Amino acid sequence: MDLSNLKPAKGSVKTNKRLGRGQGSGRGGTSTRGHKGAKSRSGYSRKIGFEGGQMPLYRRVPKSGFKNINRIEYSGINVDVLQRLAESKGLTAIDPTILYENGLLGKRDLLKVLGRGELKAKIEVKAHAFSSKAIQAIESVGGTATKIER
């Protein structure tokens, strides 16, 4: 076996149709496009959403609302989740990288700490945003809530 006798697998290489090469080829004349109409012309491309002349779905359905392009999306994590993590891993400081390593946050997610649950451990928490209830819960047990930039 050497480079001089390498071949592609049987059936993996197909010969392409040779269109418009005369009547004798079997694909001359209309070149497998049928007779007349837009689809037989060169440069034809159907519009996205075209439904054969019927009013397309994107025009039949009414539109409402808008999407704010300046919205900042946070991933919320509650205080009770931080408590569980601190207990199981024996942590005194929690930040987005620790939460990412433990599968609780995406790599580029912004973190907002929310106030559900009870916090018993004294933890130093760093996050992009805090709810007022979360700050109160963290500071009531002697911990610190530090806001970090995006």
N, CA, C and O atoms as a GROMACS GRO file, in nm:
protein
  600
    1MET      N    1   0.085  -0.120   0.000
    1MET     CA    2   0.000   0.000   0.000
    1MET      C    3   0.088   0.124   0.000
    1MET      O    4   0.170   0.142   0.090
    2ASP      N    5   0.071   0.209  -0.099
    2ASP     CA    6   0.142   0.337  -0.101
    2ASP      C    7   0.055   0.442  -0.169
    2ASP      O    8  -0.057   0.413  -0.210
    3LEU      N    9   0.106   0.564  -0.181
    3LEU     CA   10   0.026   0.676  -0.232
    3LEU      C   11  -0.016   0.659  -0.379
    3LEU      O   12  -0.112   0.722  -0.423
    4SER      N   13   0.056   0.574  -0.454
    4SER     CA   14   0.024   0.561  -0.597
    4SER      C   15  -0.103   0.480  -0.623
    4SER      O   16  -0.160   0.489  -0.731
    5ASN      N   17  -0.147   0.400  -0.526
    5ASN     CA   18  -0.268   0.320  -0.551
    5ASN      C   19  -0.383   0.352  -0.456
    5ASN      O   20  -0.468   0.266  -0.430
    6LEU      N   21  -0.388   0.475  -0.405
    6LEU     CA   22  -0.501   0.518  -0.323
    6LEU      C   23  -0.620   0.552  -0.412
    6LEU      O   24  -0.604   0.617  -0.515
    7LYS      N   25  -0.739   0.508  -0.373
    7LYS     CA   26  -0.862   0.536  -0.447
    7LYS      C   27  -0.973   0.571  -0.349
    7LYS      O   28  -0.972   0.521  -0.236
    8PRO      N   29  -1.068   0.656  -0.389
    8PRO     CA   30  -1.183   0.681  -0.300
    8PRO      C   31  -1.269   0.556  -0.287
    8PRO      O   32  -1.264   0.467  -0.373
    9ALA      N   33  -1.347   0.548  -0.180
    9ALA     CA   34  -1.434   0.433  -0.157
    9ALA      C   35  -1.535   0.418  -0.270
    9ALA      O   36  -1.577   0.518  -0.329
   10LYS      N   37  -1.572   0.296  -0.300
   10LYS     CA   38  -1.666   0.268  -0.409
   10LYS      C   39  -1.801   0.334  -0.379
   10LYS      O   40  -1.858   0.314  -0.272
   11GLY      N   41  -1.851   0.412  -0.475
   11GLY     CA   42  -1.979   0.480  -0.461
   11GLY      C   43  -1.971   0.617  -0.396
   11GLY      O   44  -2.072   0.686  -0.387
   12SER      N   45  -1.852   0.658  -0.351
   12SER     CA   46  -1.842   0.787  -0.284
   12SER      C   47  -1.823   0.903  -0.382
   12SER      O   48  -1.852   1.018  -0.347
   13VAL      N   49  -1.775   0.875  -0.502
   13VAL     CA   50  -1.754   0.981  -0.601
   13VAL      C   51  -1.855   0.964  -0.713
   13VAL      O   52  -1.859   0.860  -0.779
   14LYS      N   53  -1.937   1.067  -0.735
   14LYS     CA   54  -2.039   1.061  -0.839
   14LYS      C   55  -2.005   1.159  -0.950
   14LYS      O   56  -1.950   1.266  -0.923
   15THR      N   57  -2.038   1.124  -1.073
   15THR     CA   58  -2.017   1.217  -1.184
   15THR      C   59  -2.135   1.312  -1.188
   15THR      O   60  -2.250   1.270  -1.174
   16ASN      N   61  -2.107   1.442  -1.206
   16ASN     CA   62  -2.216   1.539  -1.206
   16ASN      C   63  -2.287   1.542  -1.341
   16ASN      O   64  -2.230   1.507  -1.444
   17LYS      N   65  -2.416   1.585  -1.339
   17LYS     CA   66  -2.495   1.595  -1.462
   17LYS      C   67  -2.435   1.702  -1.552
   17LYS      O   68  -2.404   1.812  -1.506
   18ARG      N   69  -2.418   1.670  -1.679
   18ARG     CA   70  -2.369   1.771  -1.774
   18ARG      C   71  -2.490   1.825  -1.848
   18ARG      O   72  -2.540   1.763  -1.942
   19LEU      N   73  -2.538   1.940  -1.804
   19LEU     CA   74  -2.661   1.998  -1.857
   19LEU      C   75  -2.634   2.085  -1.978
   19LEU      O   76  -2.529   2.148  -1.990
   20GLY      N   77  -2.731   2.088  -2.068
   20GLY     CA   78  -2.725   2.178  -2.182
   20GLY      C   79  -2.611   2.148  -2.278
   20GLY      O   80  -2.548   2.241  -2.329
   21ARG      N   81  -2.583   2.018  -2.303
   21ARG     CA   82  -2.474   1.981  -2.394
   21ARG      C   83  -2.528   1.908  -2.518
   21ARG      O   84  -2.466   1.817  -2.571
   22GLY      N   85  -2.646   1.952  -2.562
   22GLY     CA   86  -2.702   1.897  -2.686
   22GLY      C   87  -2.805   1.789  -2.661
   22GLY      O   88  -2.810   1.729  -2.554
   23GLN      N   89  -2.888   1.765  -2.764
   23GLN     CA   90  -2.998   1.669  -2.754
   23GLN      C   91  -2.950   1.526  -2.731
   23GLN      O   92  -3.016   1.449  -2.662
   24GLY      N   93  -2.837   1.493  -2.787
   24GLY     CA   94  -2.785   1.356  -2.774
   24GLY      C   95  -2.748   1.319  -2.632
   24GLY      O   96  -2.744   1.201  -2.599
   25SER      N   97  -2.723   1.416  -2.548
   25SER     CA   98  -2.683   1.387  -2.410
   25SER      C   99  -2.802   1.345  -2.324
   25SER      O  100  -2.784   1.287  -2.217
   26GLY      N  101  -2.924   1.375  -2.371
   26GLY     CA  102  -3.043   1.345  -2.291
   26GLY      C  103  -3.078   1.457  -2.195
   26GLY      O  104  -3.184   1.456  -2.132
   27ARG      N  105  -2.988   1.555  -2.184
   27ARG     CA  106  -3.013   1.668  -2.095
   27ARG      C  107  -2.989   1.800  -2.168
   27ARG      O  108  -2.942   1.896  -2.109
   28GLY      N  109  -3.021   1.803  -2.294
   28GLY     CA  110  -3.007   1.925  -2.372
   28GLY      C  111  -3.138   2.001  -2.369
   28GLY      O  112  -3.224   1.973  -2.285
   29GLY      N  113  -3.156   2.096  -2.457
   29GLY     CA  114  -3.283   2.168  -2.468
   29GLY      C  115  -3.318   2.244  -2.342
   29GLY      O  116  -3.265   2.352  -2.317
   30THR      N  117  -3.408   2.187  -2.261
   30THR     CA  118  -3.452   2.257  -2.140
   30THR      C  119  -3.359   2.232  -2.020
   30THR      O  120  -3.379   2.292  -1.914
   31SER      N  121  -3.261   2.147  -2.035
   31SER     CA  122  -3.162   2.118  -1.930
   31SER      C  123  -3.226   2.078  -1.798
   31SER      O  124  -3.188   2.128  -1.692
   32THR      N  125  -3.321   1.987  -1.804
   32THR     CA  126  -3.392   1.928  -1.689
   32THR      C  127  -3.474   2.028  -1.608
   32THR      O  128  -3.513   1.999  -1.495
   33ARG      N  129  -3.502   2.148  -1.666
   33ARG     CA  130  -3.578   2.249  -1.593
   33ARG      C  131  -3.726   2.252  -1.633
   33ARG      O  132  -3.800   2.335  -1.580
   34GLY      N  133  -3.769   2.170  -1.721
   34GLY     CA  134  -3.907   2.173  -1.767
   34GLY      C  135  -3.928   2.288  -1.864
   34GLY      O  136  -3.831   2.348  -1.910
   35HIS      N  137  -4.054   2.320  -1.897
   35HIS     CA  138  -4.084   2.423  -1.995
   35HIS      C  139  -4.132   2.551  -1.931
   35HIS      O  140  -4.217   2.546  -1.842
   36LYS      N  141  -4.081   2.663  -1.972
   36LYS     CA  142  -4.125   2.798  -1.933
   36LYS      C  143  -4.134   2.820  -1.782
   36LYS      O  144  -4.102   2.731  -1.703
   37GLY      N  145  -4.179   2.937  -1.744
   37GLY     CA  146  -4.198   2.970  -1.604
   37GLY      C  147  -4.072   3.022  -1.538
   37GLY      O  148  -3.961   3.005  -1.590
   38ALA      N  149  -4.089   3.084  -1.421
   38ALA     CA  150  -3.978   3.147  -1.350
   38ALA      C  151  -3.869   3.048  -1.313
   38ALA      O  152  -3.750   3.081  -1.317
   39LYS      N  153  -3.908   2.924  -1.277
   39LYS     CA  154  -3.810   2.826  -1.232
   39LYS      C  155  -3.718   2.780  -1.344
   39LYS      O  156  -3.611   2.725  -1.317
   40SER      N  157  -3.758   2.801  -1.469
   40SER     CA  158  -3.673   2.758  -1.581
   40SER      C  159  -3.570   2.864  -1.620
   40SER      O  160  -3.476   2.835  -1.693
   41ARG      N  161  -3.588   2.986  -1.570
   41ARG     CA  162  -3.499   3.095  -1.610
   41ARG      C  163  -3.369   3.096  -1.529
   41ARG      O  164  -3.363   3.046  -1.417
   42SER      N  165  -3.266   3.154  -1.590
   42SER     CA  166  -3.140   3.167  -1.517
   42SER      C  167  -3.156   3.279  -1.414
   42SER      O  168  -3.230   3.374  -1.437
   43GLY      N  169  -3.087   3.267  -1.303
   43GLY     CA  170  -3.093   3.371  -1.200
   43GLY      C  171  -3.214   3.362  -1.110
   43GLY      O  172  -3.235   3.449  -1.026
   44TYR      N  173  -3.297   3.256  -1.127
   44TYR     CA  174  -3.417   3.243  -1.044
   44TYR      C  175  -3.379   3.202  -0.902
   44TYR      O  176  -3.299   3.110  -0.882
   45SER      N  177  -3.437   3.269  -0.805
   45SER     CA  178  -3.429   3.222  -0.668
   45SER      C  179  -3.560   3.261  -0.599
   45SER      O  180  -3.602   3.376  -0.606
   46ARG      N  181  -3.623   3.163  -0.532
   46ARG     CA  182  -3.750   3.187  -0.467
   46ARG      C  183  -3.730   3.271  -0.342
   46ARG      O  184  -3.634   3.248  -0.268
   47LYS      N  185  -3.817   3.366  -0.318
   47LYS     CA  186  -3.808   3.450  -0.200
   47LYS      C  187  -3.828   3.366  -0.074
   47LYS      O  188  -3.904   3.270  -0.074
   48ILE      N  189  -3.758   3.403   0.034
   48ILE     CA  190  -3.774   3.334   0.161
   48ILE      C  191  -3.916   3.356   0.211
   48ILE      O  192  -3.964   3.470   0.216
   49GLY      N  193  -3.983   3.250   0.246
   49GLY     CA  194  -4.120   3.260   0.296
   49GLY      C  195  -4.226   3.258   0.187
   49GLY      O  196  -4.345   3.270   0.217
   50PHE      N  197  -4.186   3.242   0.060
   50PHE     CA  198  -4.282   3.242  -0.051
   50PHE      C  199  -4.368   3.117  -0.044
   50PHE      O  200  -4.317   3.006  -0.026
   51GLU      N  201  -4.501   3.134  -0.058
   51GLU     CA  202  -4.594   3.022  -0.046
   51GLU      C  203  -4.678   3.006  -0.172
   51GLU      O  204  -4.796   2.975  -0.164
   52GLY      N  205  -4.618   3.026  -0.286
   52GLY     CA  206  -4.687   3.003  -0.413
   52GLY      C  207  -4.792   3.106  -0.444
   52GLY      O  208  -4.890   3.075  -0.513
   53GLY      N  209  -4.777   3.227  -0.397
   53GLY     CA  210  -4.874   3.333  -0.423
   53GLY      C  211  -4.972   3.353  -0.310
   53GLY      O  212  -5.033   3.460  -0.298
   54GLN      N  213  -4.989   3.250  -0.226
   54GLN     CA  214  -5.072   3.264  -0.107
   54GLN      C  215  -5.005   3.365  -0.014
   54GLN      O  216  -4.883   3.376  -0.012
   55MET      N  217  -5.086   3.439   0.063
   55MET     CA  218  -5.031   3.537   0.157
   55MET      C  219  -4.941   3.465   0.257
   55MET      O  220  -4.990   3.379   0.331
   56PRO      N  221  -4.812   3.496   0.262
   56PRO     CA  222  -4.720   3.420   0.347
   56PRO      C  223  -4.747   3.440   0.496
   56PRO      O  224  -4.805   3.540   0.538
   57LEU      N  225  -4.704   3.342   0.574
   57LEU     CA  226  -4.729   3.340   0.717
   57LEU      C  227  -4.681   3.467   0.786
   57LEU      O  228  -4.750   3.520   0.872
   58TYR      N  229  -4.563   3.515   0.748
   58TYR     CA  230  -4.508   3.633   0.815
   58TYR      C  231  -4.589   3.759   0.787
   58TYR      O  232  -4.572   3.859   0.857
   59ARG      N  233  -4.677   3.757   0.686
   59ARG     CA  234  -4.766   3.871   0.662
   59ARG      C  235  -4.906   3.848   0.715
   59ARG      O  236  -4.980   3.943   0.739
   60ARG      N  237  -4.945   3.719   0.734
   60ARG     CA  238  -5.078   3.687   0.787
   60ARG      C  239  -5.086   3.711   0.937
   60ARG      O  240  -5.191   3.752   0.988
   61VAL      N  241  -4.977   3.685   1.009
   61VAL     CA  242  -4.978   3.692   1.154
   61VAL      C  243  -4.948   3.834   1.199
   61VAL      O  244  -4.852   3.894   1.153
   62PRO      N  245  -5.030   3.890   1.289
   62PRO     CA  246  -5.005   4.027   1.334
   62PRO      C  247  -4.879   4.036   1.419
   62PRO      O  248  -4.840   3.942   1.487
   63LYS      N  249  -4.816   4.151   1.413
   63LYS     CA  250  -4.694   4.173   1.489
   63LYS      C  251  -4.724   4.261   1.610
   63LYS      O  252  -4.809   4.350   1.604
   64SER      N  253  -4.656   4.235   1.720
   64SER     CA  254  -4.677   4.317   1.839
   64SER      C  255  -4.552   4.323   1.923
   64SER      O  256  -4.470   4.232   1.918
   65GLY      N  257  -4.538   4.428   1.999
   65GLY     CA  258  -4.426   4.443   2.091
   65GLY      C  259  -4.295   4.476   2.023
   65GLY      O  260  -4.290   4.498   1.902
   66PHE      N  261  -4.189   4.479   2.102
   66PHE     CA  262  -4.056   4.504   2.048
   66PHE      C  263  -3.954   4.438   2.139
   66PHE      O  264  -3.986   4.399   2.251
   67LYS      N  265  -3.832   4.426   2.091
   67LYS     CA  266  -3.724   4.368   2.170
   67LYS      C  267  -3.621   4.476   2.197
   67LYS      O  268  -3.563   4.532   2.104
   68ASN      N  269  -3.599   4.506   2.322
   68ASN     CA  270  -3.505   4.610   2.360
   68ASN      C  271  -3.362   4.563   2.338
   68ASN      O  272  -3.317   4.469   2.403
   69ILE      N  273  -3.291   4.628   2.245
   69ILE     CA  274  -3.155   4.585   2.213
   69ILE      C  275  -3.054   4.624   2.321
   69ILE      O  276  -2.943   4.573   2.323
   70ASN      N  277  -3.094   4.715   2.411
   70ASN     CA  278  -3.004   4.758   2.518
   70ASN      C  279  -3.025   4.681   2.648
   70ASN      O  280  -2.962   4.712   2.749
   71ARG      N  281  -3.112   4.581   2.646
   71ARG     CA  282  -3.142   4.504   2.767
   71ARG      C  283  -3.018   4.429   2.814
   71ARG      O  284  -2.944   4.372   2.734
   72ILE      N  285  -2.996   4.431   2.944
   72ILE     CA  286  -2.885   4.355   3.003
   72ILE      C  287  -2.945   4.233   3.071
   72ILE      O  288  -3.024   4.247   3.165
   73GLU      N  289  -2.908   4.115   3.026
   73GLU     CA  290  -2.964   3.989   3.074
   73GLU      C  291  -2.873   3.932   3.183
   73GLU      O  292  -2.754   3.907   3.160
   74TYR      N  293  -2.929   3.911   3.301
   74TYR     CA  294  -2.854   3.853   3.412
   74TYR      C  295  -2.900   3.710   3.436
   74TYR      O  296  -3.015   3.676   3.410
   75SER      N  297  -2.808   3.626   3.486
   75SER     CA  298  -2.846   3.493   3.535
   75SER      C  299  -2.860   3.505   3.685
   75SER      O  300  -2.764   3.538   3.755
   76GLY      N  301  -2.980   3.478   3.735
   76GLY     CA  302  -3.006   3.494   3.878
   76GLY      C  303  -2.971   3.369   3.956
   76GLY      O  304  -3.006   3.258   3.916
   77ILE      N  305  -2.902   3.387   4.066
   77ILE     CA  306  -2.872   3.277   4.158
   77ILE      C  307  -2.911   3.322   4.298
   77ILE      O  308  -2.872   3.430   4.343
   78ASN      N  309  -2.988   3.239   4.364
   78ASN     CA  310  -3.041   3.275   4.495
   78ASN      C  311  -2.942   3.248   4.607
   78ASN      O  312  -2.847   3.171   4.592
   79VAL      N  313  -2.966   3.314   4.720
   79VAL     CA  314  -2.880   3.304   4.837
   79VAL      C  315  -2.872   3.160   4.889
   79VAL      O  316  -2.766   3.116   4.934
   80ASP      N  317  -2.984   3.086   4.883
   80ASP     CA  318  -2.983   2.949   4.933
   80ASP      C  319  -2.891   2.858   4.851
   80ASP      O  320  -2.834   2.762   4.904
   81VAL      N  321  -2.876   2.888   4.722
   81VAL     CA  322  -2.785   2.812   4.636
   81VAL      C  323  -2.641   2.840   4.678
   81VAL      O  324  -2.557   2.750   4.682
   82LEU      N  325  -2.611   2.967   4.710
   82LEU     CA  326  -2.478   3.004   4.757
   82LEU      C  327  -2.447   2.936   4.890
   82LEU      O  328  -2.334   2.892   4.913
   83GLN      N  329  -2.546   2.928   4.976
   83GLN     CA  330  -2.530   2.861   5.106
   83GLN      C  331  -2.495   2.714   5.087
   83GLN      O  332  -2.402   2.663   5.150
   84ARG      N  333  -2.569   2.645   4.999
   84ARG     CA  334  -2.544   2.504   4.972
   84ARG      C  335  -2.404   2.482   4.915
   84ARG      O  336  -2.334   2.388   4.952
   85LEU      N  337  -2.363   2.572   4.823
   85LEU     CA  338  -2.231   2.562   4.760
   85LEU      C  339  -2.121   2.586   4.863
   85LEU      O  340  -2.020   2.514   4.865
   86ALA      N  341  -2.139   2.686   4.948
   86ALA     CA  342  -2.040   2.717   5.052
   86ALA      C  343  -2.024   2.601   5.150
   86ALA      O  344  -1.913   2.571   5.194
   87GLU      N  345  -2.135   2.536   5.185
   87GLU     CA  346  -2.130   2.422   5.277
   87GLU      C  347  -2.060   2.302   5.215
   87GLU      O  348  -1.973   2.242   5.276
   88SER      N  349  -2.099   2.268   5.092
   88SER     CA  350  -2.045   2.148   5.027
   88SER      C  351  -1.898   2.162   4.989
   88SER      O  352  -1.823   2.064   4.998
   89LYS      N  353  -1.855   2.280   4.947
   89LYS     CA  354  -1.716   2.300   4.902
   89LYS      C  355  -1.628   2.367   5.008
   89LYS      O  356  -1.506   2.375   4.991
   90GLY      N  357  -1.688   2.415   5.116
   90GLY     CA  358  -1.612   2.482   5.221
   90GLY      C  359  -1.555   2.615   5.176
   90GLY      O  360  -1.438   2.644   5.201
   91LEU      N  361  -1.637   2.696   5.110
   91LEU     CA  362  -1.591   2.824   5.054
   91LEU      C  363  -1.621   2.942   5.148
   91LEU      O  364  -1.720   2.941   5.221
   92THR      N  365  -1.534   3.042   5.143
   92THR     CA  366  -1.559   3.167   5.216
   92THR      C  367  -1.580   3.283   5.120
   92THR      O  368  -1.631   3.388   5.159
   93ALA      N  369  -1.540   3.264   4.994
   93ALA     CA  370  -1.558   3.367   4.890
   93ALA      C  371  -1.618   3.303   4.766
   93ALA      O  372  -1.577   3.195   4.724
   94ILE      N  373  -1.717   3.371   4.708
   94ILE     CA  374  -1.783   3.320   4.588
   94ILE      C  375  -1.785   3.430   4.482
   94ILE      O  376  -1.822   3.544   4.510
   95ASP      N  377  -1.744   3.393   4.361
   95ASP     CA  378  -1.750   3.485   4.247
   95ASP      C  379  -1.794   3.408   4.122
   95ASP      O  380  -1.805   3.285   4.127
   96PRO      N  381  -1.820   3.478   4.010
   96PRO     CA  382  -1.870   3.409   3.890
   96PRO      C  383  -1.783   3.293   3.840
   96PRO      O  384  -1.836   3.196   3.787
   97THR      N  385  -1.651   3.303   3.855
   97THR     CA  386  -1.564   3.193   3.808
   97THR      C  387  -1.587   3.064   3.888
   97THR      O  388  -1.586   2.955   3.831
   98ILE      N  389  -1.608   3.077   4.018
   98ILE     CA  390  -1.635   2.960   4.102
   98ILE      C  391  -1.769   2.897   4.064
   98ILE      O  392  -1.781   2.775   4.056
   99LEU      N  393  -1.868   2.983   4.039
   99LEU     CA  394  -2.000   2.932   3.998
   99LEU      C  395  -1.993   2.865   3.862
   99LEU      O  396  -2.062   2.766   3.838
  100TYR      N  397  -1.910   2.917   3.771
  100TYR     CA  398  -1.890   2.857   3.639
  100TYR      C  399  -1.826   2.720   3.652
  100TYR      O  400  -1.868   2.624   3.587
  101GLU      N  401  -1.723   2.710   3.737
  101GLU     CA  402  -1.654   2.583   3.758
  101GLU      C  403  -1.745   2.476   3.817
  101GLU      O  404  -1.723   2.356   3.795
  102ASN      N  405  -1.846   2.518   3.892
  102ASN     CA  406  -1.941   2.424   3.953
  102ASN      C  407  -2.067   2.404   3.869
  102ASN      O  408  -2.162   2.339   3.913
  103GLY      N  409  -2.069   2.459   3.748
  103GLY     CA  410  -2.180   2.437   3.655
  103GLY      C  411  -2.307   2.514   3.685
  103GLY      O  412  -2.414   2.478   3.637
  104LEU      N  413  -2.297   2.620   3.764
  104LEU     CA  414  -2.416   2.698   3.800
  104LEU      C  415  -2.433   2.823   3.714
  104LEU      O  416  -2.535   2.891   3.722
  105LEU      N  417  -2.331   2.854   3.631
  105LEU     CA  418  -2.332   2.978   3.553
  105LEU      C  419  -2.258   2.953   3.423
  105LEU      O  420  -2.164   2.875   3.418
  106GLY      N  421  -2.302   3.020   3.316
  106GLY     CA  422  -2.231   3.011   3.189
  106GLY      C  423  -2.104   3.093   3.192
  106GLY      O  424  -2.088   3.179   3.279
  107LYS      N  425  -2.014   3.068   3.098
  107LYS     CA  426  -1.884   3.135   3.098
  107LYS      C  427  -1.896   3.286   3.085
  107LYS      O  428  -1.824   3.360   3.152
  108ARG      N  429  -1.987   3.334   2.998
  108ARG     CA  430  -2.001   3.478   2.974
  108ARG      C  431  -2.126   3.538   3.039
  108ARG      O  432  -2.160   3.653   3.012
  109ASP      N  433  -2.194   3.460   3.124
  109ASP     CA  434  -2.316   3.509   3.189
  109ASP      C  435  -2.284   3.616   3.292
  109ASP      O  436  -2.180   3.611   3.359
  110LEU      N  437  -2.375   3.712   3.305
  110LEU     CA  438  -2.366   3.812   3.411
  110LEU      C  439  -2.444   3.759   3.531
  110LEU      O  440  -2.554   3.706   3.516
  111LEU      N  441  -2.387   3.774   3.649
  111LEU     CA  442  -2.446   3.717   3.770
  111LEU      C  443  -2.522   3.820   3.852
  111LEU      O  444  -2.470   3.928   3.882
  112LYS      N  445  -2.645   3.786   3.887
  112LYS     CA  446  -2.722   3.866   3.982
  112LYS      C  447  -2.761   3.776   4.098
  112LYS      O  448  -2.821   3.670   4.079
  113VAL      N  449  -2.726   3.819   4.218
  113VAL     CA  450  -2.760   3.741   4.337
  113VAL      C  451  -2.897   3.786   4.387
  113VAL      O  452  -2.921   3.905   4.407
  114LEU      N  453  -2.986   3.688   4.405
  114LEU     CA  454  -3.124   3.715   4.447
  114LEU      C  455  -3.143   3.666   4.591
  114LEU      O  456  -3.063   3.588   4.642
  115GLY      N  457  -3.250   3.714   4.656
  115GLY     CA  458  -3.264   3.698   4.800
  115GLY      C  459  -3.343   3.580   4.851
  115GLY      O  460  -3.371   3.577   4.971
  116ARG      N  461  -3.381   3.482   4.770
  116ARG     CA  462  -3.459   3.369   4.821
  116ARG      C  463  -3.374   3.278   4.910
  116ARG      O  464  -3.258   3.252   4.878
  117GLY      N  465  -3.430   3.232   5.016
  117GLY     CA  466  -3.360   3.139   5.104
  117GLY      C  467  -3.292   3.207   5.221
  117GLY      O  468  -3.307   3.327   5.244
  118GLU      N  469  -3.215   3.125   5.295
  118GLU     CA  470  -3.150   3.174   5.416
  118GLU      C  471  -3.000   3.150   5.406
  118GLU      O  472  -2.955   3.046   5.358
  119LEU      N  473  -2.924   3.247   5.453
  119LEU     CA  474  -2.779   3.236   5.451
  119LEU      C  475  -2.728   3.228   5.594
  119LEU      O  476  -2.762   3.313   5.677
  120LYS      N  477  -2.646   3.125   5.624
  120LYS     CA  478  -2.591   3.108   5.758
  120LYS      C  479  -2.441   3.134   5.759
  120LYS      O  480  -2.386   3.181   5.859
  121ALA      N  481  -2.375   3.102   5.647
  121ALA     CA  482  -2.230   3.115   5.639
  121ALA      C  483  -2.189   3.259   5.611
  121ALA      O  484  -2.259   3.332   5.541
  122LYS      N  485  -2.074   3.299   5.666
  122LYS     CA  486  -2.019   3.432   5.639
  122LYS      C  487  -1.941   3.422   5.508
  122LYS      O  488  -1.832   3.364   5.503
  123ILE      N  489  -1.997   3.480   5.401
  123ILE     CA  490  -1.938   3.466   5.267
  123ILE      C  491  -1.908   3.602   5.207
  123ILE      O  492  -1.982   3.699   5.226
  124GLU      N  493  -1.800   3.608   5.134
  124GLU     CA  494  -1.765   3.727   5.056
  124GLU      C  495  -1.811   3.700   4.913
  124GLU      O  496  -1.754   3.616   4.844
  125VAL      N  497  -1.916   3.771   4.869
  125VAL     CA  498  -1.976   3.746   4.737
  125VAL      C  499  -1.943   3.859   4.640
  125VAL      O  500  -1.960   3.977   4.671
  126LYS      N  501  -1.895   3.820   4.521
  126LYS     CA  502  -1.870   3.917   4.414
  126LYS      C  503  -1.964   3.883   4.299
  126LYS      O  504  -1.966   3.770   4.250
  127ALA      N  505  -2.042   3.983   4.255
  127ALA     CA  506  -2.138   3.962   4.146
  127ALA      C  507  -2.156   4.091   4.068
  127ALA      O  508  -2.114   4.198   4.112
  128HIS      N  509  -2.220   4.080   3.952
  128HIS     CA  510  -2.245   4.197   3.867
  128HIS      C  511  -2.362   4.280   3.920
  128HIS      O  512  -2.368   4.401   3.895
  129ALA      N  513  -2.455   4.216   3.992
  129ALA     CA  514  -2.570   4.287   4.048
  129ALA      C  515  -2.625   4.210   4.167
  129ALA      O  516  -2.607   4.088   4.178
  130PHE      N  517  -2.692   4.282   4.256
  130PHE     CA  518  -2.754   4.222   4.374
  130PHE      C  519  -2.894   4.278   4.390
  130PHE      O  520  -2.920   4.393   4.355
  131SER      N  521  -2.984   4.196   4.442
  131SER     CA  522  -3.114   4.251   4.484
  131SER      C  523  -3.095   4.304   4.625
  131SER      O  524  -3.004   4.263   4.696
  132SER      N  525  -3.182   4.397   4.666
  132SER     CA  526  -3.168   4.458   4.799
  132SER      C  527  -3.183   4.353   4.909
  132SER      O  528  -3.115   4.361   5.012
  133LYS      N  529  -3.270   4.255   4.889
  133LYS     CA  530  -3.292   4.149   4.986
  133LYS      C  531  -3.167   4.060   4.999
  133LYS      O  532  -3.135   4.012   5.107
  134ALA      N  533  -3.097   4.040   4.887
  134ALA     CA  534  -2.975   3.958   4.888
  134ALA      C  535  -2.864   4.028   4.965
  134ALA      O  536  -2.794   3.965   5.044
  135ILE      N  537  -2.848   4.159   4.943
  135ILE     CA  538  -2.746   4.236   5.015
  135ILE      C  539  -2.773   4.230   5.166
  135ILE      O  540  -2.682   4.212   5.246
  136GLN      N  541  -2.899   4.246   5.200
  136GLN     CA  542  -2.940   4.241   5.341
  136GLN      C  543  -2.909   4.104   5.402
  136GLN      O  544  -2.860   4.097   5.515
  137ALA      N  545  -2.937   3.996   5.328
  137ALA     CA  546  -2.914   3.860   5.378
  137ALA      C  547  -2.765   3.833   5.396
  137ALA      O  548  -2.725   3.770   5.494
  138ILE      N  549  -2.682   3.880   5.301
  138ILE     CA  550  -2.537   3.856   5.307
  138ILE      C  551  -2.474   3.936   5.422
  138ILE      O  552  -2.392   3.882   5.497
  139GLU      N  553  -2.512   4.063   5.434
  139GLU     CA  554  -2.450   4.149   5.535
  139GLU      C  555  -2.500   4.121   5.678
  139GLU      O  556  -2.432   4.155   5.774
  140SER      N  557  -2.620   4.061   5.691
  140SER     CA  558  -2.673   4.031   5.824
  140SER      C  559  -2.594   3.922   5.895
  140SER      O  560  -2.595   3.915   6.018
  141VAL      N  561  -2.526   3.834   5.818
  141VAL     CA  562  -2.444   3.728   5.879
  141VAL      C  563  -2.295   3.765   5.880
  141VAL      O  564  -2.210   3.682   5.911
  142GLY      N  565  -2.265   3.891   5.844
  142GLY     CA  566  -2.126   3.939   5.848
  142GLY      C  567  -2.047   3.923   5.720
  142GLY      O  568  -1.926   3.944   5.719
  143GLY      N  569  -2.114   3.887   5.613
  143GLY     CA  570  -2.047   3.873   5.484
  143GLY      C  571  -2.041   4.006   5.410
  143GLY      O  572  -2.092   4.107   5.459
  144THR      N  573  -1.975   4.006   5.291
  144THR     CA  574  -1.968   4.128   5.210
  144THR      C  575  -2.022   4.103   5.071
  144THR      O  576  -1.999   3.997   5.013
  145ALA      N  577  -2.094   4.201   5.018
  145ALA     CA  578  -2.148   4.194   4.882
  145ALA      C  579  -2.076   4.300   4.797
  145ALA      O  580  -2.097   4.420   4.815
  146THR      N  581  -1.990   4.254   4.705
  146THR     CA  582  -1.911   4.344   4.623
  146THR      C  583  -1.959   4.338   4.479
  146THR      O  584  -1.970   4.231   4.420
  147LYS      N  585  -1.988   4.456   4.424
  147LYS     CA  586  -2.035   4.465   4.286
  147LYS      C  587  -1.913   4.474   4.193
  147LYS      O  588  -1.823   4.555   4.215
  148ILE      N  589  -1.912   4.389   4.087
  148ILE     CA  590  -1.802   4.392   3.991
  148ILE      C  591  -1.854   4.444   3.856
  148ILE      O  592  -1.972   4.431   3.825
  149GLU      N  593  -1.764   4.501   3.778
  149GLU     CA  594  -1.802   4.559   3.648
  149GLU      C  595  -1.824   4.449   3.544
  149GLU      O  596  -1.767   4.340   3.553
  150ARG      N  597  -1.906   4.479   3.447
  150ARG     CA  598  -1.935   4.386   3.339
  150ARG      C  599  -1.816   4.366   3.250
  150ARG      O  600  -1.822   4.290   3.153
   0.00000   0.00000   0.00000
